[in-house]
Amino acid sequence: MGGRAGAAAVALVAGAACAASASGYPGHTVAAKLAAKRAHGAAVARRSERVLGALRGAAFRAPAAASTPRTRARPALSAVDRAMLVEINAVRTRHGLRAVVPSRGLMNAARRHSLEMVRNGYFSHSSADGSSFESRVRRYYRGLRSAGENIAFGCPELSAAEAMSLWMNSPGHRRNILDPRWREIGISVVHVESAPGPDYRGDPTTVATTDFGRR
């Protein structure tokens, strides 16, 4: 069973965008490895390619703002999204971190992104219209102080355990999962029988987006 991983990050401070250090998020190095793996994978039998996970991670931090205590109803999660939440919180708990709870705003942001990627045949933190990860999260998650995102895909399937294994073996994604700032999360795992584009190649595909946040 093969896997592919890549990482990218953006930090926003007082409205200025800065690329994260290559040592923390080695996107260019991993991208080259991905290209080589993809060429090799084309010659491998379909059975050995059950999970062709592709991953990217991103994070940004907004200027600090006073937070207002509030009570919010937690959104209902599908079974597969809940499995992902259980995996993430199990890892965070083992590392002495507080569990994250579902946020309706982050769930909507993640859902929109997973659907856009499989419908439009692309794999990126940017939205289909070219707008940034920051813009999308802000649209749904008001009052944020910081946020991060991990995305992944598998052909034909990608389980919560498989996604977590790939993420935890990638420094950028691991850092997102174990960031002590996060308080809330949005998760969206979407499966389609045929996804367009060069990454998915018309195959049955499962895409996962996890958006972490703190107000």
N, C-alpha and C positions, 0 to 999 in steps of 0.2 A: 504494500500500500504506500503510495508516494504522497509527498506533500510539498507545497511551495509556499514561501513566505517572503514578504517584503515589507519594509517599514518606512513611513514618512511622517514628519511632524511639523507643525507650525506653532510658534509661540507668539501671542499678541500681547503687547504691553503698551498701555496708553494709546491704543489705536495703531501702533506700528507693527508691521509683520516682520519677523526674523526667522530665518531657517535654523532649525536645531542643529547641533553639532553632529558631524558624521559619525563620531564615535558612539553617540547615544542612539542614533537612528540611521543605520547604514543603508539608506535607500538605494544609492547608486551601485554599491557593491552587490547587494542582493539582487537588484534588477538584472545585472549581467549573469548572475547564476541562474536566475529564473529563465532567461532566454535559452541558456544551454540545456536546462532541464526540460523545457518545453520541446526542444528539437529532439532530445532523446526520447521523451515520452511518447512522441508520435509513432515510434516503432515498437512500443510495448503493447502487449495484449490488453484488451479492454478490461479484463478482470483485474489486472494489476493496477489499473487506474481508477479504482472505485472512489477513492478520495484524492482529487487533485486540488487540494486546498490552496487558495491564494489569499494572502492577507496583507492588510495595510493598517497602520495606526496613525492617529493624529491627535494633537492636543492643543488647546489654547487657553490662555488665562486673561480674564478681563480685569480692569482696574478694580480694586477693592471697593465695595459699597456696603453700607449698613444693611444688615439683613433684618427682616421683620418676621417674627414667629407667626406661623400659619398652620392651619389644619387642612389637609387636602385628602379627598377620597382617592384611594389607590386604584388604578385601572386593573381590570381583569386581564390575565395573561393566558395565551394558548398553552397547551401542554408542552409544545416544543420550546416556546419562549421561557416557560417556567423551568424547564430542565436546564436551560442555559443560565438562568438566574441562580439556580441551586449550585451549579458548577462554579460560577464566579464567586458566590458568597462562601462556598466551602474553602476555596483557595485563599480568599481574603481573611477568613477566620483563622486558618492555619498560620497565617503570617501576623496575627495579632491585630488585624484591622477590623473596623466596624463593617457590618453588612450594608449593602446598598439596597434601597427600596425603589419599586417602580414609580416613575413619574409619568403622568399622562402626556405632558408636553414632550418629554424625551422619547416616549413610546411613539408619538405621532411623527417626530422627526426621523426616528429610525425606520418606521414603517414606510414613510414616503421614500426614503433613500433606497431601501432594499427593492421596492417595487420599481423605481425608476431605473435602477441598474439592470434588472432582468428584462424589463420591457424595452429599454433603449440599447441594450447590448454593450454596456461598458462597465468598467470596474475602477472606481476612483472615489476619493472623498468629495470631489466637486459634484454639484448637482447637474442634472441633464442640461440646464440652461447656462451652465458655466459658472454659476455663482458658487461662492466658497462654502466650505463646511461651516465656518463661523456664521455666515448669513443664514443658512438653513436652521442651525440649532437656535439661534437668537429668535427666529420667526416663531418657533414653537415653545421655547423655554425662556420665559421672561424672568428678569432679575438675576441672571446668572452671574457668578463670580469666576467660574472656570469650568471647562468641559473638555472631554476627550472622546475619541472614537476608534473602535476597532472594527474592521470589516473582513469578511472571508467568504469564499465560495467553494463548493465541492460539486463534482459531477460523477454520478447523478445525485448523490446524497452527501450530507455533512451533518453528523450528529453533534450534540453539545459537547460530548467528551472529546471528539476528534478536533473540533474547533479550539477547545481549551488547550489541548495538548500542543497544537501548532502555535497558538498564541504564546503559551508559556515558554516555548523554546525559541521565541523571537524577542530580543531585548526591548525593542520599542513597545511591542504589545504587552509584554510582561509588566513593563513600567506603568502602562495605562491601567492594567488590572489591579496592580498593587499600589496605586496612588492613594495616599491617605486622605486627600482632599475630598474625594467623591462621597456624596451622600445619597444620590439618586441615580437611576439608570433607565434607559429605554432600550428594549430589545425587539428585533423583528427578524424572524427567520422565514424566508419565503421560498417555496419550491415551484418551479414551472417545468412542464414537460419538454419545452423547447425554447431555449434562450438564444437570441441572435448575437452577432458580434464575434470578433476574433478570439476573445477569452473563452466564450461559452460554446461557439461553433455549432449552434443549433441543437446541442445535447440537452437532456434533462439536467437541470441545474438547481442547486440550493444555495441561496445567498443569505448571509447573516450580517446584521449591523447591530453593534452595541454602542450606545451613546451614554457616556458618563457625565454627571454634572454636579455642581454645587451652587446654590443660590447665596 
